[in-house]
Amino acid sequence: MGAAALDIIVEVENFPREDEIVFPCRGPQRLPGGSTANIAVGAARLGLKSSFLGKLGSDEAGELLKKDFLKEGVDIQGVLQETGSSSAQTFIAVNKRGERVMYSLGGKCLLEEESEIAGEVLEDTAIFYVGEAFPALGELAVKKASQGATVIYGPGGLFSGYGFSNLAGIIRRSDYVILSKPELIALSGCVAPEEGIKKLLKAGVKNLLLTRGKEGSALFSQEEEIYVPAYKTDVVDTTGAGDAFTAGFMYSIYRKKDHKTALAVGNASAAMAVTKTGARAGLPYLEQLQEFLHRNNVRLE
């Protein structure tokens, strides 16, 4: 449950300073994206039965996003299209080092009312991932999920800024909370990541997953602290790296793998994703991920 958006991507030599123009720019490419939508596609490519709950506009972008879900094998019975509305779009500039800056152009993407949550989609759910969602609605959706479902929450940059107190309801119902370093700082209100981790664990986070870019990933809980390094790869575009990590981690949890293995699989998925332009072009299929892990001496099966 979260956001789908059309990404408008341009490649640049470097990012401009204030009042500066950059030339030339390559693109634009119009590609399907949205963090939670990327995760749904990533899970489907790894062989999981994946459904997406969210909202689209009735415009060309909405049709493109819907068709891509269907092409990827993602169930869309929980997707609403609002007549007369525009779908969410994001402008993304990527430099020659694969770094990016993003600008949201607005549009419909989030469910807004309890009646819009397709409860039947949540029946017999093994893992329920909640990404961009209004806090109260996200908590309601988690309550509707199958009893015993593993709940993973990734509030992202926007909702992490709401702070822990406003997200406490859904966080305390989640088995895992996934954050990047800037999101950790925003959610905890602590400048030092170490203090933020301690604060969130004390406040009720069961398992805190921290994506650390080129340093890999880590998991923190009351029982364990695990660090797994990233895999070296040729970086083309970091857009969607965290989404790819989440899809790989989810797959591993579904397959009952231990946390260290799950982090390694997530890192591998992210390493493959950043080798191509766009959030989904590099998302691996299961056979590709298995081959990558085999080369790096990680057993998935």
Secondary structure, 3 states (H helix, E strand, C coil): CCCCEEEEEEEECCCCCCCCCCCCEEEEEEEEECHHHHHHHHHHHCCCCCEEEEEEECCHHHHHHHHHHHHHCCEEEEEEEECCCCECEEEEEECCCCCEEEEECCCECCCCCHHHCCHHHHCCCCEEEECCCCHHHHHHHHHHCCCCCEEEECCHHHHHCCCHHHHHHHHHCCCEEEEEHHHHHHHHCCCCHHHHHHHHHHHCCCCEEEECHHHCEEEECCCCEEEECCCCCCCCCCCCHHHHHHHHHHHHHHCCCCHHHHHHHHHHHHHHHCCCCCCCCCCCCHHHHHHHHHHCCCCCC
